[in-house]
Amino acid sequence: MRLGMEPDIVVVGEADTGTSALDQVIEVRPDVVLLDVNLPDVDGIATAARVRALSPDCAIVMLSMHDDAATRERARLAGARAFVGKHDIDNALTSAIRAAAGPADEAEEGGD
């Protein structure tokens, strides 16, 4: 709902599982996918790696309560352009999505 209020962000799908997210990526071909690290069926980081394989141009923003260096590194290695800790969601989420949607070098600089 929060993202739907942003004038430059269009939410084109929602999924509550990693499997459903992959189905949405195949069907909708979004520019950016927002994934939680903790998904009920498939780990969000594993889902991110599958998103990259299915849609290499799709930017991935990871969201997690586990805001530690190891989780961030796993997300980066899986192809995430940005990582947002849930404790910082109000301040950083829309900025991370916008940065991820831009050129890859911009997301790497400002996506955390």
C-alpha positions as CSV (number, residue, x, y, z in Angstrom):
1,M,0.0,0.0,0.0
2,R,2.8,2.4,0.9
3,L,4.5,1.9,-2.5
4,G,1.2,2.6,-4.3
5,M,1.2,6.1,-2.9
6,E,4.5,7.0,-4.7
7,P,3.8,8.8,-8.0
8,D,6.8,7.2,-9.8
9,I,6.3,3.6,-8.5
10,V,3.7,1.3,-10.1
11,V,3.0,-1.9,-8.2
12,V,2.3,-4.5,-11.0
13,G,2.0,-7.6,-8.8
14,E,2.2,-9.1,-5.3
15,A,3.3,-12.5,-4.1
16,D,3.3,-14.1,-0.7
17,T,5.7,-16.9,-1.5
18,G,8.9,-17.3,-3.4
19,T,7.2,-19.6,-5.9
20,S,4.4,-17.1,-6.5
21,A,7.0,-14.3,-6.9
22,L,8.8,-16.3,-9.6
23,D,5.4,-16.9,-11.4
24,Q,4.8,-13.1,-11.3
25,V,8.3,-12.4,-12.7
26,I,7.6,-14.7,-15.6
27,E,4.2,-13.2,-16.3
28,V,4.7,-9.5,-15.6
29,R,8.4,-8.9,-16.3
30,P,8.8,-6.1,-13.7
31,D,11.7,-3.7,-13.7
32,V,12.2,-4.2,-9.9
33,V,11.3,-7.0,-7.6
34,L,11.1,-6.4,-3.8
35,L,11.8,-9.6,-1.9
36,D,11.8,-10.4,1.8
37,V,14.6,-12.7,2.9
38,N,12.2,-14.8,4.9
39,L,9.5,-16.3,2.7
40,P,7.3,-19.2,3.7
41,D,8.3,-21.7,1.0
42,V,11.6,-20.8,-0.5
43,D,14.3,-18.6,1.0
44,G,14.2,-15.1,-0.4
45,I,17.8,-15.1,-1.3
46,A,17.4,-18.3,-3.3
47,T,14.4,-16.7,-4.9
48,A,16.5,-13.7,-5.9
49,A,19.0,-16.0,-7.6
50,R,16.1,-17.6,-9.6
51,V,14.7,-14.1,-10.5
52,R,18.2,-13.2,-11.9
53,A,18.2,-16.4,-14.0
54,L,14.7,-15.8,-15.3
55,S,14.9,-12.1,-15.9
56,P,18.6,-10.8,-15.8
57,D,17.5,-7.2,-16.4
58,C,15.2,-7.2,-13.4
59,A,16.6,-5.3,-10.4
60,I,16.2,-6.9,-7.0
61,V,15.7,-5.1,-3.7
62,M,16.0,-7.3,-0.6
63,L,14.1,-6.6,2.6
64,S,14.9,-8.2,5.9
65,M,14.9,-8.0,9.7
66,H,18.3,-9.7,9.5
67,D,20.4,-6.6,8.8
68,D,23.8,-8.2,9.2
69,A,26.9,-8.3,7.0
70,A,26.5,-12.0,6.2
71,T,22.9,-11.7,5.0
72,R,23.7,-8.6,3.0
73,E,26.6,-10.4,1.3
74,R,24.4,-13.5,0.5
75,A,21.8,-11.1,-1.0
76,R,24.4,-9.3,-3.1
77,L,25.8,-12.6,-4.4
78,A,22.3,-13.7,-5.3
79,G,22.0,-10.6,-7.5
80,A,20.3,-8.0,-5.2
81,R,21.1,-4.4,-6.2
82,A,19.9,-3.1,-2.9
83,F,19.2,-4.2,0.7
84,V,16.9,-2.6,3.2
85,G,16.7,-3.6,6.8
86,K,13.1,-3.6,8.1
87,H,14.1,-1.3,10.9
88,D,14.9,1.4,8.3
89,I,12.0,0.7,6.0
90,D,10.3,4.1,6.2
91,N,13.5,6.0,5.3
92,A,15.2,3.8,2.8
93,L,12.7,1.6,0.9
94,T,11.6,4.0,-1.8
95,S,15.1,5.3,-2.2
96,A,16.4,1.8,-2.7
97,I,13.7,0.9,-5.2
98,R,14.4,4.0,-7.2
99,A,18.2,3.4,-7.1
100,A,17.8,-0.2,-8.1
101,A,15.6,0.8,-11.1
102,G,18.3,3.1,-12.4
103,P,21.7,2.0,-13.8
104,A,23.5,-0.7,-11.8
105,D,26.4,1.6,-10.8
106,E,24.0,4.0,-9.1
107,A,22.2,1.2,-7.2
108,E,25.5,-0.1,-5.8
109,E,26.5,3.3,-4.5
110,G,23.2,4.3,-2.9
111,G,21.2,1.1,-2.5
112,D,22.0,0.3,1.1
